[in-house]
Amino acid sequence: MSNPLRSLLEEPRPPDPPVRVWRDWVLLAGVTVVGVLEGVLREDLPLRGLSVALALGLAPLLLWRRTHPLAVVATAFGVTAGVDIVLVASGAPALDMNTMVYLLVMPYSLFRWGSGREAVAGLAIILVPATLSLVVSWTGVADAIGGVAVLLSAFALGWAVRSEHGARERRLEQVKSEERALLARELHDTVAHHVSAIAVQAQAGQALAPTSPSSPLEALAVIEEEASRTLAEMRAMVRVLRNEAPVDYAPQPGVADLERLAGASPAGPRVDVSVSGDLSALPAAIDAAVFRIAQEAVTNALRHARNATLIDVRVVGDQSTVSLVVRDDGDPGAADPGDEAGFGLTGMAERALLLGGACRAGPCPGRGWAVSATLPRQVSA
């Protein structure tokens, strides 16, 4: 078996297909109305009753085309093939119901939502009525080529949408993974900074011990040994994670550094920063997350908010949480971010989630766009 065929057969179903949305009901209603109108108004329609009954009877299958794509294809095209065979055997005219074009939605859904094995099986099922239709209703090579092209287009479109969605999902997972690595690195850098200070204090204690009672000397030696070992292990771990990149042990920016974001941009809106409430003694991870989320939100607003004059950054702390809101006054609907900005929003939401909080983004009532995050004051163990 060739590698492309094996890859196709091993392709799993996309996760979490929409069960039913409002568009499904609109589509079903449209097919029903068009089918009834064609049955009533079209004078040259052969086998009018059977044609309308078949078109309207198969239409409800559209509601299950995502969750059961192979079953829907097998039922719709199997019934169609059976009817064609009976009509050919009895010498009756072939069905020619234009409304039945909605069946093309089912091959699209098969390749969009089905597994690889379901797609191959469904393709084999579809070929039977398609071939019968060409033979029974032969009108020339040009029409035959056109019909095959339309059918193949439905397959190709479904696979293209599936591939594009899969690529975006993989990119989102990559962004989440990168955000986890960045958070782990920042935690490491902060802890390593403090552990280095512990090692220095332990060395100082050893130096002063000869002039003091000797009992602290042994404890200080143990502290130095354990701190040095921990620091060496953490350095080795992060060196591997960073692909041998050098390590910077400086603390990460936090709430105290938010003023860096304030000021007037040379070609954009003014950024105002307001900090209030109890924001002292925040854990390093929370402190760094507040700055990083605010920084990303301000960057997105500067890039995407059209005709904005102000970006307002507000941070409020209380006994249990830290709340952050970044809001701009741009044109309504103008700050809806594209794919790259959307990845940034994904990173912010992932960072907040990992710390036990939440981050949301969306349009404000009236004008502008807002990013709001709520983080706990304490990180869960």
C-alpha positions in Angstrom: 0.0 0.0 0.0 1.4 3.4 -1.0 2.2 6.0 1.7 -0.4 8.5 0.5 -3.2 5.9 0.5 -2.1 4.7 3.9 -2.1 8.2 5.3 -5.5 8.8 3.9 -6.9 5.6 5.4 -5.4 6.4 8.8 -6.7 10.0 8.8 -9.0 10.3 11.9 -12.2 12.3 12.1 -11.9 16.0 13.0 -12.8 16.5 16.7 -16.1 18.0 17.9 -18.1 18.5 14.7 -21.0 21.0 15.1 -24.2 18.9 15.7 -26.6 21.4 14.2 -26.5 25.1 13.7 -29.1 27.6 12.4 -27.8 27.4 8.9 -28.7 23.7 8.8 -32.4 24.5 9.4 -32.3 27.4 6.8 -30.8 25.0 4.3 -33.4 22.3 5.0 -36.2 24.9 4.7 -34.7 26.2 1.5 -34.5 22.8 -0.1 -38.1 22.0 0.9 -39.5 25.2 -0.5 -37.5 24.9 -3.8 -38.5 21.2 -4.1 -42.2 22.0 -3.7 -42.0 24.9 -6.1 -40.2 22.8 -8.7 -42.7 20.0 -8.4 -45.7 22.4 -8.8 -44.3 24.8 -11.5 -42.1 22.7 -13.7 -44.2 21.3 -16.5 -41.6 18.9 -18.0 -40.8 17.1 -14.8 -40.9 13.3 -15.3 -42.5 11.1 -12.6 -43.5 14.2 -10.6 -44.7 12.5 -7.5 -41.7 10.2 -7.1 -39.3 13.0 -7.9 -40.7 15.4 -5.3 -41.0 12.6 -2.7 -37.4 11.5 -3.2 -36.0 15.0 -3.1 -38.0 16.0 0.1 -37.6 12.6 1.7 -33.8 12.7 1.6 -33.4 16.3 2.5 -33.6 15.8 6.4 -30.4 13.8 6.1 -28.6 17.1 5.8 -29.1 17.6 9.5 -26.8 14.6 10.3 -24.2 15.2 7.6 -21.4 16.3 10.0 -22.0 13.8 12.8 -22.7 10.8 10.6 -21.2 11.7 7.2 -20.8 8.1 5.8 -24.2 7.0 6.9 -25.8 10.0 5.3 -23.9 9.5 2.0 -24.7 5.7 2.0 -28.4 6.4 2.6 -28.8 9.2 0.2 -26.8 7.8 -2.7 -27.8 4.2 -2.0 -31.5 5.1 -2.3 -30.8 7.2 -5.4 -29.0 4.3 -7.0 -31.7 1.9 -6.1 -34.4 4.1 -7.6 -32.3 4.5 -10.8 -31.8 0.8 -11.2 -35.6 0.1 -10.8 -36.4 2.8 -13.3 -33.9 1.5 -15.8 -35.1 -2.1 -15.4 -38.8 -1.0 -15.9 -38.0 1.2 -18.9 -39.4 4.3 -17.1 -37.8 7.7 -17.7 -34.9 8.8 -15.5 -35.5 11.3 -12.7 -34.5 14.8 -13.5 -35.2 16.9 -10.3 -32.9 20.0 -10.2 -33.5 20.3 -6.5 -31.5 17.2 -6.0 -28.3 19.2 -6.5 -28.3 19.7 -2.7 -26.9 16.1 -2.6 -23.5 17.7 -3.4 -23.4 19.0 0.2 -23.1 15.4 1.4 -19.8 14.5 -0.4 -18.4 17.8 0.8 -19.3 16.9 4.4 -17.9 13.4 3.9 -14.5 14.7 3.1 -14.7 17.6 5.6 -15.9 15.7 8.6 -15.4 11.9 7.9 -12.4 9.8 8.6 -10.1 8.6 5.8 -11.7 5.2 5.7 -15.2 6.7 5.6 -14.1 9.0 2.8 -12.8 6.1 0.7 -16.0 4.0 1.4 -18.3 6.9 0.7 -16.5 7.7 -2.6 -17.1 4.1 -3.7 -20.8 4.4 -2.8 -21.1 7.7 -4.6 -19.6 6.4 -7.8 -22.5 3.9 -8.3 -25.3 6.4 -8.8 -23.0 8.9 -10.5 -22.1 6.3 -13.1 -25.7 5.2 -13.5 -26.7 8.9 -14.0 -24.1 9.4 -16.7 -25.2 6.2 -18.5 -28.9 6.7 -18.2 -29.0 10.4 -18.9 -26.2 10.6 -21.4 -26.2 14.0 -23.1 -22.7 14.2 -24.4 -19.1 14.3 -23.4 -19.1 17.9 -22.4 -22.0 17.4 -19.9 -20.4 14.3 -18.6 -17.0 16.1 -18.0 -18.9 19.0 -16.3 -20.8 16.7 -14.0 -17.7 14.9 -13.0 -15.9 18.2 -12.4 -18.7 19.5 -10.1 -18.6 16.2 -8.1 -14.8 16.3 -7.8 -15.0 20.0 -6.8 -17.3 19.0 -3.8 -14.7 16.5 -2.7 -11.8 18.9 -3.2 -13.5 21.8 -1.4 -14.3 19.6 1.6 -10.7 18.3 1.9 -9.3 21.8 1.4 -11.4 23.3 4.2 -10.5 20.3 6.4 -6.8 20.8 5.7 -6.9 24.6 6.3 -8.8 24.1 9.6 -6.3 21.4 10.7 -3.4 23.6 9.9 -4.8 26.4 12.0 -5.5 24.0 14.9 -1.9 22.8 14.8 -0.7 26.4 14.8 -2.9 27.2 17.8 -1.6 24.2 19.7 2.0 25.3 18.8 1.2 28.8 20.2 -0.2 27.2 23.4 2.9 25.0 23.7 5.2 28.0 23.2 3.3 29.9 25.8 3.7 27.0 28.3 7.4 27.0 27.6 7.7 30.7 28.0 5.8 30.6 31.3 8.0 27.7 32.5 11.1 29.7 31.5 10.0 32.8 33.4 9.2 30.7 36.5 12.6 29.2 36.2 14.4 32.5 35.8 12.7 34.0 38.8 13.3 31.0 41.0 16.9 30.7 39.9 17.4 34.4 40.7 16.3 33.8 44.3 18.1 30.6 44.7 21.3 32.3 43.6 20.7 34.9 46.4 20.3 32.1 48.9 23.6 30.6 47.8 25.3 34.0 48.2 23.8 34.4 51.7 24.9 30.9 52.7 28.5 31.7 51.6 28.4 34.9 53.6 27.2 33.0 56.6 30.1 30.6 56.4 32.5 33.5 56.2 31.1 35.1 59.4 30.7 31.9 61.3 34.2 31.8 62.9 33.4 34.9 64.8 29.9 33.6 65.9 28.7 30.5 67.6 29.7 27.4 65.6 26.2 25.9 65.5 25.0 27.8 62.4 28.0 26.8 60.4 26.8 23.3 59.6 23.4 24.5 58.7 24.8 27.2 56.4 27.0 24.6 54.6 23.9 22.4 54.0 22.0 25.4 52.7 24.8 26.3 50.3 25.1 22.7 49.1 21.4 22.2 48.5 21.0 25.6 46.8 24.0 25.1 44.6 22.8 21.6 43.5 19.3 22.9 42.8 20.6 25.8 40.8 22.9 23.5 38.8 20.0 21.0 38.0 17.7 23.8 36.9 20.4 25.4 34.7 21.0 22.0 33.0 17.2 21.5 32.5 16.6 24.9 31.0 19.7 24.7 28.8 18.2 21.6 27.2 14.8 23.3 26.8 16.4 26.4 25.2 18.6 24.4 22.9 21.8 25.4 24.6 20.8 29.1 24.6 22.4 31.3 27.3 20.4 31.8 30.4 19.4 35.2 31.9 18.6 35.1 35.6 17.2 38.6 35.8 13.6 38.8 37.2 10.9 39.1 34.6 9.0 42.4 34.2 5.8 42.8 36.3 3.2 45.2 37.5 5.8 47.7 38.5 7.0 47.9 34.9 3.6 48.6 33.4 4.5 52.3 33.1 6.8 51.3 30.2 3.7 50.8 28.1 2.3 54.3 28.9 2.9 57.3 26.6 2.0 58.5 23.1 2.9 56.4 20.2 4.5 58.2 17.2 1.8 57.0 14.8 -1.0 55.8 17.1 -3.1 56.4 20.1 -2.0 57.4 23.6 -1.6 54.6 26.2 -2.8 55.4 29.7 -1.9 53.0 32.6 -3.7 53.0 35.9 -2.8 50.7 38.8 -4.8 50.5 42.0 -5.6 48.3 44.9 -3.5 45.8 46.7 -0.8 44.6 44.3 2.0 44.0 46.7 3.7 40.7 47.3 2.3 39.1 44.1 3.8 35.7 43.1 6.4 36.1 40.4 4.3 34.1 37.9 1.2 36.3 38.4 3.3 39.5 38.4 4.9 38.5 35.1 1.6 37.4 33.5 -0.1 40.7 34.2 2.7 42.5 32.4 2.8 40.1 29.5 -0.9 40.0 28.9 -1.1 43.8 29.1 1.8 44.1 26.7 0.3 41.8 24.1 -3.1 43.5 24.4 -1.6 47.0 23.9 0.4 45.7 20.9 -2.7 44.3 19.3 -4.6 47.5 19.9 -1.8 49.6 18.3 -1.8 47.3 15.3 -5.5 46.8 14.7 -7.6 49.5 16.3 -8.5 51.9 13.5 -9.0 55.6 14.4 -8.3 55.0 18.1 -7.1 57.9 20.2 -6.7 56.1 23.6 -5.7 52.7 24.9 -6.7 52.4 28.6 -4.8 49.9 30.7 -6.3 49.3 34.2 -5.0 46.9 36.8 -6.8 46.4 40.1 -5.8 44.1 42.9 -7.8 42.9 45.9 -7.3 40.2 48.5 -7.9 37.3 46.2 -7.6 38.4 42.5 -5.8 40.7 40.1 -8.0 42.2 37.4 -6.6 43.6 34.1 -8.6 45.4 31.4 -7.1 46.9 28.3 -9.6 48.9 26.2 -9.3 51.1 23.1 -11.8 53.5 21.6 -11.3 52.5 17.9 -14.0 52.2 15.3 -16.8 49.6 16.0 -15.8 46.3 14.7 -12.4 47.5 13.4 -10.2 45.9 15.9 -11.3 42.3 15.2 -7.9 40.7 15.0 -6.7 38.6 12.1 -5.0 35.1 12.4 -1.7 36.3 13.8 -3.4 38.6 16.4 -5.7 35.7 17.2 -2.7 33.5 18.0 -1.6 36.3 20.4 -5.0 36.1 22.1 -4.7 32.4 22.3 -1.4 32.8 24.1 -2.8 35.2 26.6 -5.8 33.0 27.3 -3.5 29.9 27.7 -1.2 31.8 30.1 -4.2 32.9 32.2 -5.7 29.4 32.2 -2.4 27.8 33.3 -2.3 30.1 36.3 -5.9 29.4 37.3 -7.4 32.5 35.8 -9.3 33.5 32.7 -8.8 35.9 29.8 -11.4 37.1 27.3 -11.4 39.5 24.3 -14.2 41.1 22.4 -15.8 44.3 21.1 -17.0 46.9 23.6 -20.5 48.2 23.6 -20.5 51.2 21.2 -16.8 51.5 20.2 -13.5 49.8 20.6 -12.2 46.4 21.7 -11.3 45.1 25.1 -9.1 42.4 26.6 -9.9 41.5 30.2 -8.1 39.0 32.4 -8.6 37.8 36.0 -5.8 36.1 37.8 -5.6 34.6 41.3 -3.2 36.1 43.8 -1.9 32.7 44.6 -0.7 30.1 42.1 -2.1 26.6 42.7 0.5 24.0 43.6 
